[in-house]
Amino acid sequence: MRIDFVTIFPRMFDAFLAEGVIARGIKSGALDTRVWDLRDYATDKHRSTDDEAYGGGPGMVMLAEPVLRCVEAIAGEIRDSKFEILMTSPQGRVFDQSVAAEMSKKSWLIFLCGRYEGFDERIKDILQPEEVSVGDFVVSGGELPAMLMADAIGRLIEGVVGNAESVSGDSFYDGLLDYPHYTRPEEVRGRRIPEILLSGHHERIRKWRKEQALRATFQKRPDLLESADLDPESREILRRIENET
């Protein structure tokens, strides 16, 4: 998968692309990432990428032409490949694990990282991007949301995460929260790990973990259970948990 980021702060992506899971994906060749400085596509001597809003009001608006020229330059690199443009926006579809899975099936994503009061509306009219939000809150720019989404999407690409089972066990992967995890030592300040994890009985441990995931979801995010794809065993465990209350 190829992922491009369009931003006025390209250095914000340096550490993100140099460390961790995404960096391993780049090193293995599973991911190809590029960061584009939007100021390189400005035409004035000040390399302006924003201006005052028509009609007045506070804040600045991202200029259309630098964004359009930048996307045209990106698209020109591989003319025969189809790309999906994602615009970080609080007005967009809320990003979750299902959206991450959907986007991980694409071959090429371009993130437009907004700033200030947002983008000139004509960028949306011309490019027809999908607006995506990471939640009902506002941050200073689209770079952090783009990194969050790219990380969630990238880790679903084969070859990015070393152990595929780590991905399939993540929270939200199957619509549920994750079960609790423990490591050495067996006891920390008087608190021992559940004895079943020391039993060596893999089937009992599997069932215990499934029950813990269902219990955590029922207690913390019961709304997730409405759309979770539960197998018969999970439904039986959930009925038992519900009867405890």
Secondary structure as GFF3:
##gff-version 3
##sequence-region A 1 245
A	DSSP	beta_strand	2	7	.	.	.	ID=ss1
A	DSSP	three_ten_helix	10	13	.	.	.	ID=ss2
A	DSSP	alpha_helix	14	18	.	.	.	ID=ss3
A	DSSP	alpha_helix	20	28	.	.	.	ID=ss4
A	DSSP	beta_strand	32	37	.	.	.	ID=ss5
A	DSSP	three_ten_helix	38	41	.	.	.	ID=ss6
A	DSSP	beta_strand	50	52	.	.	.	ID=ss7
A	DSSP	beta_strand	60	62	.	.	.	ID=ss8
A	DSSP	alpha_helix	64	77	.	.	.	ID=ss9
A	DSSP	beta_strand	84	94	.	.	.	ID=ss10
A	DSSP	alpha_helix	97	104	.	.	.	ID=ss11
A	DSSP	beta_strand	108	112	.	.	.	ID=ss12
A	DSSP	alpha_helix	121	127	.	.	.	ID=ss13
A	DSSP	beta_strand	130	133	.	.	.	ID=ss14
A	DSSP	alpha_helix	143	154	.	.	.	ID=ss15
A	DSSP	alpha_helix	164	168	.	.	.	ID=ss16
A	DSSP	beta_strand	187	188	.	.	.	ID=ss17
A	DSSP	beta_strand	191	192	.	.	.	ID=ss18
A	DSSP	three_ten_helix	195	198	.	.	.	ID=ss19
A	DSSP	alpha_helix	202	220	.	.	.	ID=ss20
A	DSSP	three_ten_helix	222	226	.	.	.	ID=ss21
A	DSSP	alpha_helix	232	244	.	.	.	ID=ss22
###
